[in-house]
């Protein structure tokens, strides 16, 4: 059934209204009842099958009678941030905000769904996936393990992220490395406190931590500049008073890389440094690295086919941020893109907002992909 693609001021009213409605009802992790109720309300009126392969997800399948399908994904969860935009469509859920653009991602897919519902023929079927928990524990992995991609014979998956700082309306990506594998690094060093006048009777956890930090930075700097990676510490706490040796130092940081060999090498190096510091100072070093998300790596063959059929801008360097879209790429070929927002507040800030007219660029790009024989 045709829908009313009403425009006002150059903005499609459907996509604007979807984004603003979703922006007002941000929800966290896998608990998204209002969000999925809104999505279902739109999708149930279209020519598609709506279902949930796992808790915290919603899918819409558009059947064009073809043996294979392609998939488009949008993340649906928000962040525990108190909004300060002052917009008349600001969050109605206190302390919760769509500060990462997921409301825009969903609005793009809803617009794509409306367009797909009008079509009579495509070179493949189309599966739309709305997932939870991108900001927390990786809801993408649950969907991959559900078997839904095998059930619908999905041959490729596509996704995008709204991107401040990139020219407004520009679709961009790069071959291979796009977003990093990430891990939170926690280091606890335990020594023995003693009055500084009797320092020889103690074990200085602060001095041991300084050496750990310096050795870690030295290790990371030895890698070639051509290797994209990051090892930084943002938190360093030690001791209780000025005139006693510290008995405990706590450090928190992040390790990010793209190739597993680089990541594993740096992780092993941190463990080696910990053992060396223990031997030198007589302290105990506890090192923990979280699992994090794999790297978002765009496969060259699919990248080249899409670039030829639906051109987009090529980025010179990747982002060191992380995204659980990488789990999809572990299951099937997939490409991830950035959609530029121009000069707007940064993601994950309480004033993040953008011009909804830009979302049409994402919907247009996805529609062209849906129409392309891949």
Steps between C-alpha positions, in 0.01 A plus 500: 500500500654837404584729791494877520856626452414851620787746515540822692807718471679228304450240772292186453237522773490123552870474572500814714196392698643149551830636625340749739249249633778249568723770645242567771489137621864393543550167675806308616670170423245227413200654673339695213122445524389847387758511222400163356131583538553809284703307242241223487224757460662631182617167356177310563323724251744419220533209259743296709523229764587641843656270760758479778778239465627565854395708798602861444467501122247561227522394135299581189525268198406626153448201274560560129501132416875473460723220636737738681466802728700801613468662841507855637554558871417780745587508869219605733635557853587834661744626764468587871549873435280788617409699189573875486406587142193698600319363193122471510547131409752437778504176697200433723698234688701671773870421489478321165575639152557399141841665506659269242258542212326165526166678467622622162617153400155359575327783314711424191399134506133586551516728196669221305224264612231733366678518166551122484131451571418686175731296280390202295837358402858500630801279418481350850280489807570751776523440875504800734648449847442727799726392788551592862806519727751650255616737774538229762553130437475461123147407400625429148663178620166366626338558162788328320461197725122485447536343154285765333757571228518137396120472510460787254813417297658839560807561284602848628420750775529880502492763774598860562569742782425871517836675517569852634791679334449333163347730238122505535326244280817324387507119504853376568687183584830324437626159401615269781550698824209728591435469877724345760501187709473629855584382848487671837829455684503490879822475700524459877842501663527394865798585716556566871455833671766643728584843632729674253760537777515119498438446130727197489242311706228546235432420135418813298197430283513851357857467373421157359197642318703785352742247354211287370352805329828614348584152370151464353526830313848411378374166368214663309727767347729236352232398252513657154291810435333303222343268759169641625482441876446676831614431857421773750421531869257763623481414869785460749431489876752417770565545870315669783737751663815688402734347754433130450583268214203400292375147562273499193488661158199475271523579127232499229556535129414372156668277245378529141626352176373346177707193424469226761875444486568861598240491777621167639862614484430813703289303750780244544748785537298649784505163677877476453546850641289406800715198576819705463369769737405234755853358490667842526288644782372195684141612447197321356359611164145409398421568133154464348389563141130497416377310196367809318388492137697373198620751241267623225685384187340561161571206263677623182297299246160619623637851556616524138168372362298750701738788427460436127120472515418768760802732539594645838793695642809306603656588836877524543513365854275297731331595825634362828145476638324162521171360366329164545416491126829308495316191630290494182817511292619190684189317373461630143643762262409847621579865437473786745482869408505845659234760419638849557314744725730797454590729791277372782571404864696178550340160544432398862456861613189648663452760223531265201246582228488525121299603195257220409523592130837318502323172578351496151854457363527178698160374387582584136833316523344191654220502241758503219681210666173308526445551128852391403592149388792410725 
